[in-house]
Amino acid sequence: MLQAVSFAVPAGAFRWLLGPSGAGKSSLLRVLQLAVLPSSGQFELFGTAVQRAPRRQLVRLRRRMGVVFQDLRLLPELSVFDNVALPMRLAQVPEPRVQAEVTEMLSWIGLGRRLRARPGELSVGEQQRAAIARAVVLRPPLLLADEPTGSLDAPQALRLMELLMELNQLGSTVIVATHNDQLVRHFKAPALRLERGRLVEDGQAGPPAAP
């Protein structure tokens, strides 16, 4: 359970989300992606007071996010291409652009020869890469990633973190939860650090003030 968690992430920033297992990282990501709403306090997202927003507005806010889930959530009946294309088609992007950008993205992450495969035909690492491609293909203003490199070897993890950093440099706000200390050391960035549901580091110059 999260307790007295208070922080602000400026638009276009990158934050690591760190802490031991059970610290509350996944719980915080669920709040940020609007899967659950806070039971108290105030939560503002894209300038909107979330607790006072009508359901329609929450739907619009969710559409401005890309989310990489720990359990991936690829649709088993769709091909890799169609899984990655889904956000673009829901956003009514013209099909020629969908074809071009999804093909380019899948080629970049090493799945160019697996376009028509279904998720069940992929390795776990390939599924992870497909899930990340789906989350970033629309270059969302906010990307939330829960252990996005957990099933990848070191070279693949570095390549995909470079993709997330590139997305950040293009203006997206990116928050990545990870246990991978090597990545955190390699990609220097401020961190949000949780311990037992409390925020002990808020990404600023020093630790947050005690509640």
PyRosetta script that sets phi, psi and omega in degrees:
from pyrosetta import init, pose_from_sequence

init()
pose = pose_from_sequence("MLQAVSFAVPAGAFRWLLGPSGAGKSSLLRVLQLAVLPSSGQFELFGTAVQRAPRRQLVRLRRRMGVVFQDLRLLPELSVFDNVALPMRLAQVPEPRVQAEVTEMLSWIGLGRRLRARPGELSVGEQQRAAIARAVVLRPPLLLADEPTGSLDAPQALRLMELLMELNQLGSTVIVATHNDQLVRHFKAPALRLERGRLVEDGQAGPPAAP")
pose.set_psi(1, 134.2)
pose.set_omega(1, 177.7)
pose.set_phi(2, -79.5)
pose.set_psi(2, 142.7)
pose.set_omega(2, -177.7)
pose.set_phi(3, -135.5)
pose.set_psi(3, 122.7)
pose.set_omega(3, 173.7)
pose.set_phi(4, 49.1)
pose.set_psi(4, 45.2)
pose.set_omega(4, 179.6)
pose.set_phi(5, -86.4)
pose.set_psi(5, 121.0)
pose.set_omega(5, -177.8)
pose.set_phi(6, -138.8)
pose.set_psi(6, 123.3)
pose.set_omega(6, 178.0)
pose.set_phi(7, -163.3)
pose.set_psi(7, 165.6)
pose.set_omega(7, 175.1)
pose.set_phi(8, -133.5)
pose.set_psi(8, 138.2)
pose.set_omega(8, 176.1)
pose.set_phi(9, -118.5)
pose.set_psi(9, 116.0)
pose.set_omega(9, -179.7)
pose.set_phi(10, -65.2)
pose.set_psi(10, 151.7)
pose.set_omega(10, 175.8)
pose.set_phi(11, -57.7)
pose.set_psi(11, 134.8)
pose.set_omega(11, 178.4)
pose.set_phi(12, 84.7)
pose.set_psi(12, 6.1)
pose.set_omega(12, -179.2)
pose.set_phi(13, -89.1)
pose.set_psi(13, 163.8)
pose.set_omega(13, 171.8)
pose.set_phi(14, -118.2)
pose.set_psi(14, 136.1)
pose.set_omega(14, 176.4)
pose.set_phi(15, -136.7)
pose.set_psi(15, 131.8)
pose.set_omega(15, 163.3)
pose.set_phi(16, -76.8)
pose.set_psi(16, 146.1)
pose.set_omega(16, 172.5)
pose.set_phi(17, -116.5)
pose.set_psi(17, 111.1)
pose.set_omega(17, -169.4)
pose.set_phi(18, -121.9)
pose.set_psi(18, 162.7)
pose.set_omega(18, 177.3)
pose.set_phi(19, 147.2)
pose.set_psi(19, 158.6)
pose.set_omega(19, 179.6)
pose.set_phi(20, -68.7)
pose.set_psi(20, 167.2)
pose.set_omega(20, 175.6)
pose.set_phi(21, -55.7)
pose.set_psi(21, 135.0)
pose.set_omega(21, -179.5)
pose.set_phi(22, 85.2)
pose.set_psi(22, 2.4)
pose.set_omega(22, -178.3)
pose.set_phi(23, -74.2)
pose.set_psi(23, -21.5)
pose.set_omega(23, -179.8)
pose.set_phi(24, 116.7)
pose.set_psi(24, 10.5)
pose.set_omega(24, -177.7)
pose.set_phi(25, -61.1)
pose.set_psi(25, -50.5)
pose.set_omega(25, -179.1)
pose.set_phi(26, -64.9)
pose.set_psi(26, -35.4)
pose.set_omega(26, 177.7)
pose.set_phi(27, -63.0)
pose.set_psi(27, -42.4)
pose.set_omega(27, 178.7)
pose.set_phi(28, -65.3)
pose.set_psi(28, -41.5)
pose.set_omega(28, 178.0)
pose.set_phi(29, -62.7)
pose.set_psi(29, -36.7)
pose.set_omega(29, 178.6)
pose.set_phi(30, -63.7)
pose.set_psi(30, -36.6)
pose.set_omega(30, 176.0)
pose.set_phi(31, -67.5)
pose.set_psi(31, -46.8)
pose.set_omega(31, -177.3)
pose.set_phi(32, -63.0)
pose.set_psi(32, -33.5)
pose.set_omega(32, 179.8)
pose.set_phi(33, -89.4)
pose.set_psi(33, 7.5)
pose.set_omega(33, 175.2)
pose.set_phi(34, 67.9)
pose.set_psi(34, 23.2)
pose.set_omega(34, 173.6)
pose.set_phi(35, -72.9)
pose.set_psi(35, -31.2)
pose.set_omega(35, 172.2)
pose.set_phi(36, -136.4)
pose.set_psi(36, 154.0)
pose.set_omega(36, 178.4)
pose.set_phi(37, -105.5)
pose.set_psi(37, 148.3)
pose.set_omega(37, 179.2)
pose.set_phi(38, -60.9)
pose.set_psi(38, 144.3)
pose.set_omega(38, 178.3)
pose.set_phi(39, -82.5)
pose.set_psi(39, -14.1)
pose.set_omega(39, 178.0)
pose.set_phi(40, -156.9)
pose.set_psi(40, 172.5)
pose.set_omega(40, 179.5)
pose.set_phi(41, 80.0)
pose.set_psi(41, -163.9)
pose.set_omega(41, -178.7)
pose.set_phi(42, -128.3)
pose.set_psi(42, 140.0)
pose.set_omega(42, 179.5)
pose.set_phi(43, -133.2)
pose.set_psi(43, 117.4)
pose.set_omega(43, 179.1)
pose.set_phi(44, -115.4)
pose.set_psi(44, 128.8)
pose.set_omega(44, -178.0)
pose.set_phi(45, -132.9)
pose.set_psi(45, 125.5)
pose.set_omega(45, -177.0)
pose.set_phi(46, 53.4)
pose.set_psi(46, 35.7)
pose.set_omega(46, 178.8)
pose.set_phi(47, 77.9)
pose.set_psi(47, 7.0)
pose.set_omega(47, -178.8)
pose.set_phi(48, -107.9)
pose.set_psi(48, 132.2)
pose.set_omega(48, 174.1)
pose.set_phi(49, -75.1)
pose.set_psi(49, 105.5)
pose.set_omega(49, -168.6)
pose.set_phi(50, -61.9)
pose.set_psi(50, -44.7)
pose.set_omega(50, -174.4)
pose.set_phi(51, -64.7)
pose.set_psi(51, -22.7)
pose.set_omega(51, -178.7)
pose.set_phi(52, -99.9)
pose.set_psi(52, -2.1)
pose.set_omega(52, -174.9)
pose.set_phi(53, -79.8)
pose.set_psi(53, 138.9)
pose.set_omega(53, 174.7)
pose.set_phi(54, -68.3)
pose.set_psi(54, 162.2)
pose.set_omega(54, -176.4)
pose.set_phi(55, -55.2)
pose.set_psi(55, -41.7)
pose.set_omega(55, -178.3)
pose.set_phi(56, -59.1)
pose.set_psi(56, -39.2)
pose.set_omega(56, -179.6)
pose.set_phi(57, -70.5)
pose.set_psi(57, -35.5)
pose.set_omega(57, 176.3)
pose.set_phi(58, -62.5)
pose.set_psi(58, -38.7)
pose.set_omega(58, 177.1)
pose.set_phi(59, -61.2)
pose.set_psi(59, -43.0)
pose.set_omega(59, 179.6)
pose.set_phi(60, -64.8)
pose.set_psi(60, -38.3)
pose.set_omega(60, 178.3)
pose.set_phi(61, -64.2)
pose.set_psi(61, -42.3)
pose.set_omega(61, 179.7)
pose.set_phi(62, -61.0)
pose.set_psi(62, -33.9)
pose.set_omega(62, -178.5)
pose.set_phi(63, -70.3)
pose.set_psi(63, -12.3)
pose.set_omega(63, 178.0)
pose.set_phi(64, -92.1)
pose.set_psi(64, 4.2)
pose.set_omega(64, -178.6)
pose.set_phi(65, -112.9)
pose.set_psi(65, 151.2)
pose.set_omega(65, 162.6)
pose.set_phi(66, -112.1)
pose.set_psi(66, 136.4)
pose.set_omega(66, -176.9)
pose.set_phi(67, -129.3)
pose.set_psi(67, 128.8)
pose.set_omega(67, 171.4)
pose.set_phi(68, -105.3)
pose.set_psi(68, 109.9)
pose.set_omega(68, -177.3)
pose.set_phi(69, -86.1)
pose.set_psi(69, 152.4)
pose.set_omega(69, 177.0)
pose.set_phi(70, -62.6)
pose.set_psi(70, -35.3)
pose.set_omega(70, -180.0)
pose.set_phi(71, -93.7)
pose.set_psi(71, 13.1)
pose.set_omega(71, 170.8)
pose.set_phi(72, 68.3)
pose.set_psi(72, -51.8)
pose.set_omega(72, 175.8)
pose.set_phi(73, 61.5)
pose.set_psi(73, 35.5)
pose.set_omega(73, 170.6)
pose.set_phi(74, -71.5)
pose.set_psi(74, 145.0)
pose.set_omega(74, 179.9)
pose.set_phi(75, -83.0)
pose.set_psi(75, 115.9)
pose.set_omega(75, -170.7)
pose.set_phi(76, -65.6)
pose.set_psi(76, -24.7)
pose.set_omega(76, -177.0)
pose.set_phi(77, -83.4)
pose.set_psi(77, -8.9)
pose.set_omega(77, -179.1)
pose.set_phi(78, -102.4)
pose.set_psi(78, 151.7)
pose.set_omega(78, 174.1)
pose.set_phi(79, -69.2)
pose.set_psi(79, 167.2)
pose.set_omega(79, 174.8)
pose.set_phi(80, -56.2)
pose.set_psi(80, -45.9)
pose.set_omega(80, -179.8)
pose.set_phi(81, -57.4)
pose.set_psi(81, -48.5)
pose.set_omega(81, -175.4)
pose.set_phi(82, -70.4)
pose.set_psi(82, -31.2)
pose.set_omega(82, 173.8)
pose.set_phi(83, -62.0)
pose.set_psi(83, -46.3)
pose.set_omega(83, -178.3)
pose.set_phi(84, -71.1)
pose.set_psi(84, -33.5)
pose.set_omega(84, -179.2)
pose.set_phi(85, -74.6)
pose.set_psi(85, -17.6)
pose.set_omega(85, -172.0)
pose.set_phi(86, -53.7)
pose.set_psi(86, -49.0)
pose.set_omega(86, -179.9)
pose.set_phi(87, -60.2)
pose.set_psi(87, -36.3)
pose.set_omega(87, -179.6)
pose.set_phi(88, -68.5)
pose.set_psi(88, -40.9)
pose.set_omega(88, -179.7)
pose.set_phi(89, -69.2)
pose.set_psi(89, -36.9)
pose.set_omega(89, 176.0)
pose.set_phi(90, -64.1)
pose.set_psi(90, -31.7)
pose.set_omega(90, 177.6)
pose.set_phi(91, -83.7)
pose.set_psi(91, 3.6)
pose.set_omega(91, 177.3)
pose.set_phi(92, 60.9)
pose.set_psi(92, 38.1)
pose.set_omega(92, 173.6)
pose.set_phi(93, -70.2)
pose.set_psi(93, 138.0)
pose.set_omega(93, 178.8)
pose.set_phi(94, -54.5)
pose.set_psi(94, 138.7)
pose.set_omega(94, -173.1)
pose.set_phi(95, -60.1)
pose.set_psi(95, -38.2)
pose.set_omega(95, 177.0)
pose.set_phi(96, -58.4)
pose.set_psi(96, -38.4)
pose.set_omega(96, 177.5)
pose.set_phi(97, -68.8)
pose.set_psi(97, -38.9)
pose.set_omega(97, 176.6)
pose.set_phi(98, -57.6)
pose.set_psi(98, -50.3)
pose.set_omega(98, -177.9)
pose.set_phi(99, -58.6)
pose.set_psi(99, -45.0)
pose.set_omega(99, -176.3)
pose.set_phi(100, -68.8)
pose.set_psi(100, -47.7)
pose.set_omega(100, -172.7)
pose.set_phi(101, -75.2)
pose.set_psi(101, -36.8)
pose.set_omega(101, 178.2)
pose.set_phi(102, -67.9)
pose.set_psi(102, -42.2)
pose.set_omega(102, 178.3)
pose.set_phi(103, -61.0)
pose.set_psi(103, -44.1)
pose.set_omega(103, 179.6)
pose.set_phi(104, -63.9)
pose.set_psi(104, -43.5)
pose.set_omega(104, -178.9)
pose.set_phi(105, -63.0)
pose.set_psi(105, -46.7)
pose.set_omega(105, -178.0)
pose.set_phi(106, -67.0)
pose.set_psi(106, -34.0)
pose.set_omega(106, 175.5)
pose.set_phi(107, -64.9)
pose.set_psi(107, -41.6)
pose.set_omega(107, -177.4)
pose.set_phi(108, -63.2)
pose.set_psi(108, -37.4)
pose.set_omega(108, -177.4)
pose.set_phi(109, -92.8)
pose.set_psi(109, 10.0)
pose.set_omega(109, 172.9)
pose.set_phi(110, 86.4)
pose.set_psi(110, 19.9)
pose.set_omega(110, 178.4)
pose.set_phi(111, -115.8)
pose.set_psi(111, 22.1)
pose.set_omega(111, -177.0)
pose.set_phi(112, -61.9)
pose.set_psi(112, -25.2)
pose.set_omega(112, 178.9)
pose.set_phi(113, -96.4)
pose.set_psi(113, 5.6)
pose.set_omega(113, -176.3)
pose.set_phi(114, -118.7)
pose.set_psi(114, 21.3)
pose.set_omega(114, -174.0)
pose.set_phi(115, -56.7)
pose.set_psi(115, -39.4)
pose.set_omega(115, -173.3)
pose.set_phi(116, -97.5)
pose.set_psi(116, -1.5)
pose.set_omega(116, 177.0)
pose.set_phi(117, -69.9)
pose.set_psi(117, 152.1)
pose.set_omega(117, 173.7)
pose.set_phi(118, -94.2)
pose.set_psi(118, 157.3)
pose.set_omega(118, -176.2)
pose.set_phi(119, -51.4)
pose.set_psi(119, -37.5)
pose.set_omega(119, -178.6)
pose.set_phi(120, -66.1)
pose.set_psi(120, -15.2)
pose.set_omega(120, 178.9)
pose.set_phi(121, -92.8)
pose.set_psi(121, -1.2)
pose.set_omega(121, -177.5)
pose.set_phi(122, -99.9)
pose.set_psi(122, 155.6)
pose.set_omega(122, 169.1)
pose.set_phi(123, -70.5)
pose.set_psi(123, 166.7)
pose.set_omega(123, 179.4)
pose.set_phi(124, -61.1)
pose.set_psi(124, -40.9)
pose.set_omega(124, 178.7)
pose.set_phi(125, -63.5)
pose.set_psi(125, -38.9)
pose.set_omega(125, 177.4)
pose.set_phi(126, -66.7)
pose.set_psi(126, -39.6)
pose.set_omega(126, 176.4)
pose.set_phi(127, -61.2)
pose.set_psi(127, -40.9)
pose.set_omega(127, 179.1)
pose.set_phi(128, -61.0)
pose.set_psi(128, -43.7)
pose.set_omega(128, 179.8)
pose.set_phi(129, -64.9)
pose.set_psi(129, -39.1)
pose.set_omega(129, 177.7)
pose.set_phi(130, -63.5)
pose.set_psi(130, -40.7)
pose.set_omega(130, 179.9)
pose.set_phi(131, -64.5)
pose.set_psi(131, -38.6)
pose.set_omega(131, 178.0)
pose.set_phi(132, -67.9)
pose.set_psi(132, -41.9)
pose.set_omega(132, 177.9)
pose.set_phi(133, -58.9)
pose.set_psi(133, -42.8)
pose.set_omega(133, 178.7)
pose.set_phi(134, -61.0)
pose.set_psi(134, -39.5)
pose.set_omega(134, -176.7)
pose.set_phi(135, -70.2)
pose.set_psi(135, -31.0)
pose.set_omega(135, -172.9)
pose.set_phi(136, -104.6)
pose.set_psi(136, -6.8)
pose.set_omega(136, -170.3)
pose.set_phi(137, -61.5)
pose.set_psi(137, -29.2)
pose.set_omega(137, 178.7)
pose.set_phi(138, -91.2)
pose.set_psi(138, 5.2)
pose.set_omega(138, -177.0)
pose.set_phi(139, 49.2)
pose.set_psi(139, 62.2)
pose.set_omega(139, -173.0)
pose.set_phi(140, -67.5)
pose.set_psi(140, 151.9)
pose.set_omega(140, 176.3)
pose.set_phi(141, -62.2)
pose.set_psi(141, -26.4)
pose.set_omega(141, 179.2)
pose.set_phi(142, -134.5)
pose.set_psi(142, 128.1)
pose.set_omega(142, 175.0)
pose.set_phi(143, -119.8)
pose.set_psi(143, 126.6)
pose.set_omega(143, 176.7)
pose.set_phi(144, -116.1)
pose.set_psi(144, 126.9)
pose.set_omega(144, -176.1)
pose.set_phi(145, -132.1)
pose.set_psi(145, 124.8)
pose.set_omega(145, -179.5)
pose.set_phi(146, -104.5)
pose.set_psi(146, 103.0)
pose.set_omega(146, -178.2)
pose.set_phi(147, 51.5)
pose.set_psi(147, 56.6)
pose.set_omega(147, -173.3)
pose.set_phi(148, -68.7)
pose.set_psi(148, -18.6)
pose.set_omega(148, -178.1)
pose.set_phi(149, -110.7)
pose.set_psi(149, 14.9)
pose.set_omega(149, -172.8)
pose.set_phi(150, -61.0)
pose.set_psi(150, -27.8)
pose.set_omega(150, -177.2)
pose.set_phi(151, -108.0)
pose.set_psi(151, 15.2)
pose.set_omega(151, -175.3)
pose.set_phi(152, -109.6)
pose.set_psi(152, 150.9)
pose.set_omega(152, 173.6)
pose.set_phi(153, -76.4)
pose.set_psi(153, 171.9)
pose.set_omega(153, -172.0)
pose.set_phi(154, -59.1)
pose.set_psi(154, -46.4)
pose.set_omega(154, 179.4)
pose.set_phi(155, -62.8)
pose.set_psi(155, -40.6)
pose.set_omega(155, 178.4)
pose.set_phi(156, -64.9)
pose.set_psi(156, -40.8)
pose.set_omega(156, -179.9)
pose.set_phi(157, -61.9)
pose.set_psi(157, -43.1)
pose.set_omega(157, 178.8)
pose.set_phi(158, -63.6)
pose.set_psi(158, -42.0)
pose.set_omega(158, -178.5)
pose.set_phi(159, -64.3)
pose.set_psi(159, -41.7)
pose.set_omega(159, -178.6)
pose.set_phi(160, -73.2)
pose.set_psi(160, -33.3)
pose.set_omega(160, 174.4)
pose.set_phi(161, -66.5)
pose.set_psi(161, -33.6)
pose.set_omega(161, 175.1)
pose.set_phi(162, -62.3)
pose.set_psi(162, -37.4)
pose.set_omega(162, 176.5)
pose.set_phi(163, -63.0)
pose.set_psi(163, -44.3)
pose.set_omega(163, -179.5)
pose.set_phi(164, -66.9)
pose.set_psi(164, -38.2)
pose.set_omega(164, 177.2)
pose.set_phi(165, -66.1)
pose.set_psi(165, -37.7)
pose.set_omega(165, 177.3)
pose.set_phi(166, -64.2)
pose.set_psi(166, -41.2)
pose.set_omega(166, 176.8)
pose.set_phi(167, -60.3)
pose.set_psi(167, -41.7)
pose.set_omega(167, 177.4)
pose.set_phi(168, -62.3)
pose.set_psi(168, -42.4)
pose.set_omega(168, 179.9)
pose.set_phi(169, -65.5)
pose.set_psi(169, -24.0)
pose.set_omega(169, 177.3)
pose.set_phi(170, -82.6)
pose.set_psi(170, -2.8)
pose.set_omega(170, 173.3)
pose.set_phi(171, 119.7)
pose.set_psi(171, -5.6)
pose.set_omega(171, -179.8)
pose.set_phi(172, -78.2)
pose.set_psi(172, 142.3)
pose.set_omega(172, 169.3)
pose.set_phi(173, -80.3)
pose.set_psi(173, 131.0)
pose.set_omega(173, -174.5)
pose.set_phi(174, -128.8)
pose.set_psi(174, 128.9)
pose.set_omega(174, 175.4)
pose.set_phi(175, -125.9)
pose.set_psi(175, 121.6)
pose.set_omega(175, -174.3)
pose.set_phi(176, -123.2)
pose.set_psi(176, 118.7)
pose.set_omega(176, 173.1)
pose.set_phi(177, -87.9)
pose.set_psi(177, 132.8)
pose.set_omega(177, -178.6)
pose.set_phi(178, -156.1)
pose.set_psi(178, 156.6)
pose.set_omega(178, 168.0)
pose.set_phi(179, -106.7)
pose.set_psi(179, 1.7)
pose.set_omega(179, -172.3)
pose.set_phi(180, -83.9)
pose.set_psi(180, 95.1)
pose.set_omega(180, -178.1)
pose.set_phi(181, -64.0)
pose.set_psi(181, -30.5)
pose.set_omega(181, 180.0)
pose.set_phi(182, -63.3)
pose.set_psi(182, -42.9)
pose.set_omega(182, 178.0)
pose.set_phi(183, -65.1)
pose.set_psi(183, -41.1)
pose.set_omega(183, -179.2)
pose.set_phi(184, -62.9)
pose.set_psi(184, -38.5)
pose.set_omega(184, 178.0)
pose.set_phi(185, -71.0)
pose.set_psi(185, -35.3)
pose.set_omega(185, -176.5)
pose.set_phi(186, -73.8)
pose.set_psi(186, -42.8)
pose.set_omega(186, -178.6)
pose.set_phi(187, -105.9)
pose.set_psi(187, 93.2)
pose.set_omega(187, -175.6)
pose.set_phi(188, -69.0)
pose.set_psi(188, 125.1)
pose.set_omega(188, -179.9)
pose.set_phi(189, -162.3)
pose.set_psi(189, 155.8)
pose.set_omega(189, 176.4)
pose.set_phi(190, -62.0)
pose.set_psi(190, 156.4)
pose.set_omega(190, -176.2)
pose.set_phi(191, -128.4)
pose.set_psi(191, 145.2)
pose.set_omega(191, 163.3)
pose.set_phi(192, -98.5)
pose.set_psi(192, 121.6)
pose.set_omega(192, -176.1)
pose.set_phi(193, -121.5)
pose.set_psi(193, 127.3)
pose.set_omega(193, -179.6)
pose.set_phi(194, -109.2)
pose.set_psi(194, 145.6)
pose.set_omega(194, 170.7)
pose.set_phi(195, -142.0)
pose.set_psi(195, 120.5)
pose.set_omega(195, 178.5)
pose.set_phi(196, 52.3)
pose.set_psi(196, 42.0)
pose.set_omega(196, 175.9)
pose.set_phi(197, 81.1)
pose.set_psi(197, 1.2)
pose.set_omega(197, 179.5)
pose.set_phi(198, -113.4)
pose.set_psi(198, 146.4)
pose.set_omega(198, 179.0)
pose.set_phi(199, -84.4)
pose.set_psi(199, 120.8)
pose.set_omega(199, -180.0)
pose.set_phi(200, -110.4)
pose.set_psi(200, -8.1)
pose.set_omega(200, 174.0)
pose.set_phi(201, -148.6)
pose.set_psi(201, 130.4)
pose.set_omega(201, -170.5)
pose.set_phi(202, -114.3)
pose.set_psi(202, 15.2)
pose.set_omega(202, 177.5)
pose.set_phi(203, 83.7)
pose.set_psi(203, 1.2)
pose.set_omega(203, 177.8)
pose.set_phi(204, -96.3)
pose.set_psi(204, -163.3)
pose.set_omega(204, -173.4)
pose.set_phi(205, -67.4)
pose.set_psi(205, -29.8)
pose.set_omega(205, -177.9)
pose.set_phi(206, -144.9)
pose.set_psi(206, -177.1)
pose.set_omega(206, -178.9)
pose.set_phi(207, -67.3)
pose.set_psi(207, 150.9)
pose.set_omega(207, 179.8)
pose.set_phi(208, -67.2)
pose.set_psi(208, 155.9)
pose.set_omega(208, 177.4)
pose.set_phi(209, -64.9)
pose.set_psi(209, 147.6)
pose.set_omega(209, 178.7)
pose.set_phi(210, -64.2)
pose.set_psi(210, 139.6)
pose.set_omega(210, -179.1)
pose.set_phi(211, -68.9)
pose.dump_pdb("model.pdb")
